């Protein structure tokens, strides 16, 4: 009469690497930053308190300078000391006038995080129909909701563009119905 506890692998395949180990894993993404090509901050989401509140402004200036001094044919990854003693990897990608950046531990897979940035932009593009800087500026609660669907506490939980868009569209229909 004893029941065997099911593992996450037996419950659902999509739990692998996401929900099943959230509590046991350190935060892979320390911060998500979106700014325009002029250096104006459009989104800042910090998942781990690796800097003090006063250091946020210094972080943003450093990230902007790192993104701007990159040449178009250079790498999307920068391993640098950011504000503090520890080294972090900055993964950045520019789409039109917006620069999307992830600050993560130097041991993370940069290509996976670059792919995540692309998925995030694709989700925004599908939900806003050609996303632009104004969409991010005037819809911060929707942008944060989208980010919450993709990242929980610094850990990427959704990497499927199709599933993310389907879930967010279903949520939008529920909101419209109420």
N, C-alpha and C positions, 0 to 999 in steps of 0.2 A: 503493500500500500504506500510505499514511498515513491515519490515522483522524482525523476531525475531532472535537475535544473538544466534548462536548455542554454546553450551558449549563444552568443550573438550570431555566430555562423549559421546556427540552426534556425534562428528566428527570422532573419532576413539578410540577404547578401549585402544590401546597401548599408547595413550598419557597420560593416567592416571598415576600420580606420576612422570612424567618426564617433557616433554616439557611444560605442562600446568602451572606448578608452578615454573619454573626455576628462573624467575625474582623476585618472592616473597619469596624465601627460602634462608636460609643461606647455606653456603657450608658445606656439610656433610663430605667430604673428604678434609683434609687440605694438605696432601702430599701423593704421591705414591713413594715408594722407592724399588728398586731392587738392591741387592748386592750379591756377591758370598760369599761362606763360609769362605773366607779369609778376608772379610771386604772391598773388592774393589767395589766401586760404579759402577753399570751398568746402572741405570736409576734413575733420580730424577726429579719429577714433582711436583712443589708446586703450589697449587690452591689458597691459601689464604696467604697473607703475615703475618704470625703469628710469623715469625722470621726475623731477619735482615740477610743480605747477609753474614756477618761475622760469624753468628751463624750456618750457614748451615753445616760447617765442624764439629762443636760440636754436632749438631743433628745427623749426620751420625754416628759418633763414639758412641754416646749414644744408637742409634737404634741397631747398631751392637752388642754392649755389652749386651743389653737386649735380643737380639735374640740368641746369643751364650750361655748365661748363663742359658737359658731355657733347661730343661731336655726333653727328647723325649716324656715322658708320661705326661708332664705338659700342661697347657692351652695355647691356641694360642692368648690369650688376656692379655695385660698388661696395667693397668691403672696407670700411673706415671706422675710426673711432667717432662716434656721434655723441656730442655733448658730454658724455661721461667716459670713464676709463675703459669700459668693455667695448669690444668690437662687435659691430652689427653689420649685417648685409642690408643694403638698400636696393630693392628691386624696383625699377621704375620703367614706365612706358608712357609715351606721349601719344595722345589721340587729339588731333586738331590743336586746339588751344589749351586742352586740359592735360595735366601731368598726374598720372596715378602712381603712387609709391607705397610700397610695403616695407616696413622696418622689421627685420626678423633676426633671429639668432644666426651666427655665421655658419652653423652646421646644417641649415635647412637647404632643401633642394631648390635652387634658384629657378630652374626651368619650370618646375611645378608651380611656383609662385607667379612666374610670368604668365603661365597659362591661366592661373586664377584671375589675374588682372584682366586678361582678355575675356574670360567668362563673365566677370562683373560688368565690364563695359558692354558686352553683348546683351546681357540681361537688361541693363539700363536702356540700351538702344531699342530693344523690343518693346519694353513697357512705355517708353516715352516717344517712340517713333522718331528716330534720329535725335538722340540725346545731345543736348548742348549745355554750355555752362549755366545758362539761365534756368534750365530744369533742375540742376543740382542746387542752385542758389535759392530758388523759390519753393522747392519741395523737400526741405531737409528731413521731415518726418518720414516721407516715403523712401528717400534714399537710405535712411537709417534702418527702416524696416527691411528693405532689400538686403542690406548688409547683414542684418540679423538672420536672414534666411540662409545666407551663405557661410557666415562665420559665427561661431558661438565661443565666447570667452577666448578669442585668439586662435581657435582651431578651426580650420576649414572643414565644414561638414557637408557641403553640397558642391559638387563639381560637374553636375549634369545640367547643361543649359536648358534642355527640354523640360526636365522635372522642375527646375526653379521657376521657369516662366509659367508652366502649368499651375503650380501652386500659387504663385503671385496673382495670376489671372483669376483663379478660383476665389482667392481672398478679396479681390477687387469686386467680383460679382456679389459676394456676400455683403460687402460694405454698401454697394449700390442698392441692394434689395432692402436694406434696413433703413 
